[in-house]
Amino acid sequence: MISSKTEGKAMLDTTIEGLSFYRQTAAATSCSLCVVEPGIAMVVQGVKSMTLGDETFQYDPHRFLITSLDLPARMQVLEANKENPYLGLVLKFDLAVMSELILQAPLLKGSDSSSDKGMVLGQTTPELYNACERLVSLLDEPESIPVLAPLIKREIFWRVLTSEQGARLRQVVSAGSQGLRVARSIEWLKANYDKTHSVESLADMAQMSKSTFHHHFRQLTSMSPLQYQKRLRLMEARRLMLGEDLDASTAAYRVGYESPSQFSREYSRLFGASPKRDIENQWQKMGGKDTHAVLMGFEH
């Protein structure tokens, strides 16, 4: 079904809330920057990798990706061609539902170490695959979606929480956890990336000491809070130049930079080319293709 639904498209947001499909007809020669949202990503066909910091997570039909925070990362489709395109699905987490499920599953498998990263791989079990398959099949029964989709998503979340990697999610879902405090600071950064702030102010919001906050933030995201904000700013500037046809200086000021020259230097360092050249290259790559996923800046 994913193949037929995504024919001619790079991605599709389905009528089931939080469920998206992805398709790619050729392996990528390099990594693409993206923001990975909290959720699970499953591969139906092909192989994909996600790189967070210096660690790469490769997943396929036998392994799925769990992301517990909004994480700037680098993704790459490793195996795909026209005859056998990469096909994948993403289901975003409903943290309210997951918090409720955690109360019903107090004994979770795996380590509860707060030093774990906000991204991990899990084994795709027959039970999890079957639940995802039933959720996808509901797209052919639109009248059943309002009633059955929440139940099936609840089952999927339960199976993830009770998997060997389920304990990793407790650090960002459990009330009062340090991971949840970091997650809330990340939500604030996403909404206020264009504002000037200090690590001290973020630590205060998280009700943590500066050193403790910085440590847990880096452990979960593989970058410092200021590096995280810079990545968000540069990716949003790229989206503005692509989607709203803004020039580099205007985009720089819009995302919070005071110096266009500093913006250009940092942009070139992240994307490997000056803003003007990078945008020209992106338009050439996207010529005649669905650009929605690129302009949104969110991927799996």
Backbone torsions as a table, in degrees:
resi	resn	phi	psi	omega
1	MET	NA	-39.1	179.9
2	ILE	-60.2	-38.6	179.4
3	SER	-61.6	-46.2	-178.3
4	SER	-71.1	-36.0	-178.5
5	LYS	-70.4	-28.0	-175.2
6	THR	-103.5	8.9	-179.3
7	GLU	-53.4	120.3	178.9
8	GLY	80.9	6.5	-178.2
9	LYS	-127.5	148.3	176.3
10	ALA	-83.5	-31.7	177.9
11	MET	-154.0	157.9	-178.3
12	LEU	-144.7	122.2	170.0
13	ASP	-84.7	118.0	-175.3
14	THR	-82.0	175.8	179.0
15	THR	-78.3	-4.8	172.8
16	ILE	-91.4	120.4	-175.1
17	GLU	-56.5	127.9	177.2
18	GLY	87.1	-4.3	-177.9
19	LEU	-105.4	123.9	179.5
20	SER	-131.2	152.2	177.4
21	PHE	-114.9	150.2	178.5
22	TYR	-132.0	146.8	-179.2
23	ARG	-144.3	140.9	174.7
24	GLN	-148.0	131.3	-172.8
25	THR	-97.4	5.7	177.4
26	ALA	-152.2	146.2	176.0
27	ALA	-67.4	145.4	-179.2
28	ALA	-85.3	143.1	179.8
29	THR	-87.9	-11.0	179.0
30	SER	-151.5	168.3	179.5
31	CYS	-81.0	150.6	175.5
32	SER	-116.2	140.0	178.0
33	LEU	-75.6	142.2	178.7
34	CYS	-157.1	165.5	171.4
35	VAL	-108.6	119.2	-178.3
36	VAL	-94.4	122.0	-177.3
37	GLU	-87.3	159.2	179.8
38	PRO	-59.5	124.8	-178.9
39	GLY	165.4	-171.0	175.5
40	ILE	-116.6	144.7	176.9
41	ALA	-122.0	124.6	-179.6
42	MET	-118.6	141.4	177.5
43	VAL	-100.1	126.5	176.2
44	VAL	-91.7	-35.2	-179.6
45	GLN	-151.7	132.1	179.1
46	GLY	102.9	-169.3	179.8
47	VAL	-139.5	140.7	-179.5
48	LYS	-137.8	155.7	175.8
49	SER	-131.1	151.2	175.3
50	MET	-130.7	128.5	-178.2
51	THR	-112.0	124.7	178.2
52	LEU	-120.8	113.5	-175.3
53	GLY	64.6	-124.8	179.4
54	ASP	-103.7	12.5	-179.1
55	GLU	-113.2	133.4	-178.9
56	THR	-111.8	133.3	179.2
57	PHE	-111.7	113.2	-179.4
58	GLN	-103.8	127.6	-177.3
59	TYR	-132.8	156.7	-171.2
60	ASP	-154.2	-169.4	-179.0
61	PRO	-59.8	-15.0	-178.5
62	HIS	-99.0	-13.6	-178.5
63	ARG	-134.9	141.2	178.2
64	PHE	-120.5	159.8	-177.1
65	LEU	-101.7	131.2	174.6
66	ILE	-109.0	125.7	176.1
67	THR	-122.5	126.8	-174.6
68	SER	-104.9	-6.5	179.5
69	LEU	-140.3	165.2	170.6
70	ASP	-73.1	113.1	-172.6
71	LEU	-125.3	120.9	170.5
72	PRO	-68.4	123.9	-175.9
73	ALA	-144.8	-179.5	176.8
74	ARG	-119.7	127.6	-178.1
75	MET	-117.2	154.3	179.3
76	GLN	-154.1	129.2	172.2
77	VAL	-82.8	122.2	-173.5
78	LEU	-95.8	-30.5	-178.8
79	GLU	-133.9	117.1	178.1
80	ALA	-172.7	146.1	171.4
81	ASN	-153.1	176.0	-176.0
82	LYS	-61.9	-38.9	-179.3
83	GLU	-73.3	-35.3	-179.8
84	ASN	-130.7	77.7	-176.9
85	PRO	-68.3	156.5	170.9
86	TYR	-67.8	131.1	177.4
87	LEU	-130.9	129.2	179.7
88	GLY	-147.9	164.3	176.1
89	LEU	-132.1	152.7	176.7
90	VAL	-128.3	133.3	174.1
91	LEU	-122.4	114.8	179.9
92	LYS	-72.0	144.9	178.5
93	PHE	-73.5	142.8	167.2
94	ASP	-100.5	99.7	-172.6
95	LEU	-65.0	-28.2	177.8
96	ALA	-66.1	-43.8	178.9
97	VAL	-66.4	-41.3	-178.3
98	MET	-66.2	-36.8	176.9
99	SER	-61.9	-39.4	178.2
100	GLU	-66.5	-41.2	-179.2
101	LEU	-67.0	-34.5	179.1
102	ILE	-59.7	-36.4	178.9
103	LEU	-65.1	-24.9	179.6
104	GLN	-93.0	-7.0	-179.8
105	ALA	-132.3	67.5	-175.4
106	PRO	-66.7	-26.2	-178.7
107	LEU	-104.3	96.3	-178.8
108	LEU	-101.0	149.3	179.2
109	LYS	-76.4	157.9	173.6
110	GLY	93.9	178.8	-177.6
111	SER	-83.3	145.2	176.5
112	ASP	-101.4	17.3	-174.9
113	SER	-58.9	127.8	-179.2
114	SER	-74.8	-5.7	-179.8
115	SER	-86.7	-4.9	-179.4
116	ASP	-65.5	147.4	178.3
117	LYS	-71.4	164.2	179.9
118	GLY	-82.8	15.6	180.0
119	MET	-142.9	136.8	-177.6
120	VAL	-157.9	159.6	176.9
121	LEU	-100.5	145.6	174.8
122	GLY	-127.9	157.4	177.9
123	GLN	-81.3	130.9	179.3
124	THR	-79.1	106.0	-179.8
125	THR	-84.7	159.1	176.8
126	PRO	-57.2	-36.3	-178.5
127	GLU	-66.8	-42.5	179.1
128	LEU	-67.4	-43.9	-179.8
129	TYR	-61.7	-42.1	-179.5
130	ASN	-62.5	-41.3	179.6
131	ALA	-64.7	-42.6	178.1
132	CYS	-64.7	-38.3	178.5
133	GLU	-63.0	-41.0	178.6
134	ARG	-67.7	-35.2	177.3
135	LEU	-65.1	-45.1	178.8
136	VAL	-62.5	-39.2	-178.2
137	SER	-63.6	-23.9	179.3
138	LEU	-63.0	-20.2	179.5
139	LEU	-62.1	-22.0	175.6
140	ASP	-87.6	-2.9	176.7
141	GLU	-128.3	67.1	-174.4
142	PRO	-55.5	-30.0	-179.9
143	GLU	-70.1	-19.3	-178.8
144	SER	-92.4	-13.8	-174.7
145	ILE	-57.9	-48.2	-177.7
146	PRO	-59.9	-30.2	-176.8
147	VAL	-90.2	-47.0	-170.8
148	LEU	-91.1	-31.1	-177.0
149	ALA	-58.2	-45.1	178.7
150	PRO	-61.3	-34.5	179.9
151	LEU	-69.4	-43.0	-178.7
152	ILE	-70.7	-38.6	176.8
153	LYS	-63.0	-38.2	177.6
154	ARG	-61.0	-40.9	177.7
155	GLU	-64.1	-43.0	179.6
156	ILE	-61.3	-46.3	179.5
157	PHE	-61.7	-39.6	179.5
158	TRP	-61.7	-44.5	-178.3
159	ARG	-67.1	-33.0	175.8
160	VAL	-69.7	-44.4	-178.7
161	LEU	-64.8	-31.7	-178.4
162	THR	-97.4	9.6	176.6
163	SER	-80.9	177.8	-178.6
164	GLU	-65.5	-17.1	179.0
165	GLN	-107.0	5.8	-175.5
166	GLY	-60.2	-33.7	-177.6
167	ALA	-63.1	-24.2	179.8
168	ARG	-60.5	-30.4	-176.5
169	LEU	-77.2	-19.2	-177.0
170	ARG	-61.8	-31.6	-175.1
171	GLN	-68.7	-17.0	178.8
172	VAL	-118.8	-0.8	-178.8
173	VAL	-113.7	-35.8	-176.7
174	SER	-68.2	132.4	179.8
175	ALA	-59.9	133.7	177.2
176	GLY	84.2	-5.5	-178.7
177	SER	-72.9	154.5	178.0
178	GLN	-64.7	-34.5	178.1
179	GLY	-62.6	-39.4	179.1
180	LEU	-65.8	-36.8	177.8
181	ARG	-64.7	-40.7	176.5
182	VAL	-64.8	-41.5	179.7
183	ALA	-59.5	-39.4	179.4
184	ARG	-68.6	-35.7	176.6
185	SER	-67.4	-33.1	177.3
186	ILE	-68.2	-39.6	175.7
187	GLU	-59.8	-41.0	178.7
188	TRP	-66.0	-42.0	178.9
189	LEU	-62.1	-40.0	179.2
190	LYS	-62.0	-37.8	-177.9
191	ALA	-83.3	-18.1	-174.7
192	ASN	-131.4	33.0	-176.6
193	TYR	-62.3	-22.3	-177.0
194	ASP	-88.0	0.4	-178.3
195	LYS	-101.0	151.5	176.4
196	THR	-82.4	135.8	179.9
197	HIS	-152.5	170.1	178.1
198	SER	-119.1	160.9	176.4
199	VAL	-62.8	-34.2	178.6
200	GLU	-60.1	-43.5	-179.3
201	SER	-66.3	-38.1	177.4
202	LEU	-66.6	-40.6	178.6
203	ALA	-63.5	-39.0	177.9
204	ASP	-62.7	-42.7	178.7
205	MET	-61.7	-36.2	-179.3
206	ALA	-83.3	-3.2	-178.8
207	GLN	56.5	47.2	178.7
208	MET	-135.2	157.4	174.0
209	SER	-69.4	158.6	-178.1
210	LYS	-58.6	-46.2	-177.7
211	SER	-66.6	-41.1	179.6
212	THR	-66.5	-43.6	179.4
213	PHE	-61.9	-47.5	-178.8
214	HIS	-60.2	-41.6	-179.5
215	HIS	-62.5	-50.2	-177.3
216	HIS	-70.0	-35.0	178.0
217	PHE	-61.8	-46.8	-179.0
218	ARG	-67.7	-37.8	179.2
219	GLN	-62.2	-41.1	-177.1
220	LEU	-78.2	-35.4	-172.2
221	THR	-110.5	-10.1	-176.8
222	SER	65.9	21.2	175.6
223	MET	-154.4	162.6	178.3
224	SER	-78.3	164.2	177.3
225	PRO	-56.9	-40.5	-179.1
226	LEU	-70.3	-36.6	175.2
227	GLN	-64.7	-39.0	178.4
228	TYR	-61.3	-47.3	179.9
229	GLN	-62.5	-41.7	179.8
230	LYS	-61.1	-41.8	179.0
231	ARG	-62.4	-43.2	178.3
232	LEU	-61.6	-44.1	-179.5
233	ARG	-60.5	-46.9	-176.3
234	LEU	-68.2	-37.8	179.1
235	MET	-69.6	-37.5	176.9
236	GLU	-67.5	-38.7	177.2
237	ALA	-61.4	-40.8	178.1
238	ARG	-62.3	-42.9	179.1
239	ARG	-62.0	-41.3	-179.9
240	LEU	-64.2	-40.7	179.5
241	MET	-69.0	-34.8	178.8
242	LEU	-78.3	-47.3	-172.0
243	GLY	-87.1	-27.8	-177.4
244	GLU	-118.4	6.3	175.0
245	ASP	57.6	37.5	177.1
246	LEU	-82.3	150.1	174.0
247	ASP	-79.2	168.2	-173.2
248	ALA	-60.8	-43.3	-177.6
249	SER	-64.2	-44.1	179.9
250	THR	-63.8	-42.4	178.9
251	ALA	-64.1	-38.5	-179.6
252	ALA	-61.6	-48.4	179.1
253	TYR	-65.0	-37.3	-177.5
254	ARG	-62.1	-35.7	-176.8
255	VAL	-93.9	3.4	172.1
256	GLY	111.6	0.6	177.3
257	TYR	-78.1	142.5	176.0
258	GLU	-100.0	-17.6	-178.3
259	SER	-123.2	111.3	177.2
260	PRO	-59.0	-32.1	-179.6
261	SER	-69.4	-39.4	175.8
262	GLN	-64.8	-41.6	177.1
263	PHE	-57.7	-45.7	-178.0
264	SER	-63.3	-40.7	179.9
265	ARG	-64.5	-46.4	-177.3
266	GLU	-71.6	-34.0	176.6
267	TYR	-63.2	-46.8	-179.2
268	SER	-62.6	-37.1	-179.8
269	ARG	-66.4	-37.5	-177.9
270	LEU	-79.6	-45.9	-173.2
271	PHE	-98.9	-5.6	175.8
272	GLY	80.9	8.8	178.9
273	ALA	-159.7	159.7	177.4
274	SER	-63.7	159.1	-179.8
275	PRO	-53.1	-46.9	-177.7
276	LYS	-62.3	-48.1	-178.0
277	ARG	-67.1	-39.4	-179.9
278	ASP	-62.7	-43.5	-179.3
279	ILE	-65.7	-39.2	176.4
280	GLU	-61.0	-42.3	178.6
281	ASN	-64.6	-39.4	-179.5
282	GLN	-65.3	-40.9	178.8
283	TRP	-64.7	-36.5	177.3
284	GLN	-65.5	-42.1	179.5
285	LYS	-65.9	-35.6	-174.7
286	MET	-90.4	1.6	-177.6
287	GLY	-55.5	117.0	177.9
288	GLY	79.3	5.3	-178.5
289	LYS	-109.2	166.4	175.0
290	ASP	-71.3	117.8	-175.4
291	THR	-99.0	4.0	-173.7
292	HIS	-56.5	-48.2	-176.6
293	ALA	-62.4	-39.2	-179.8
294	VAL	-66.9	-44.0	-176.8
295	LEU	-69.6	-31.2	178.5
296	MET	-72.0	-34.4	179.0
297	GLY	79.7	6.7	179.2
298	PHE	-115.9	135.9	-175.4
299	GLU	-145.0	169.7	167.0
300	HIS	-147.2	NA	NA
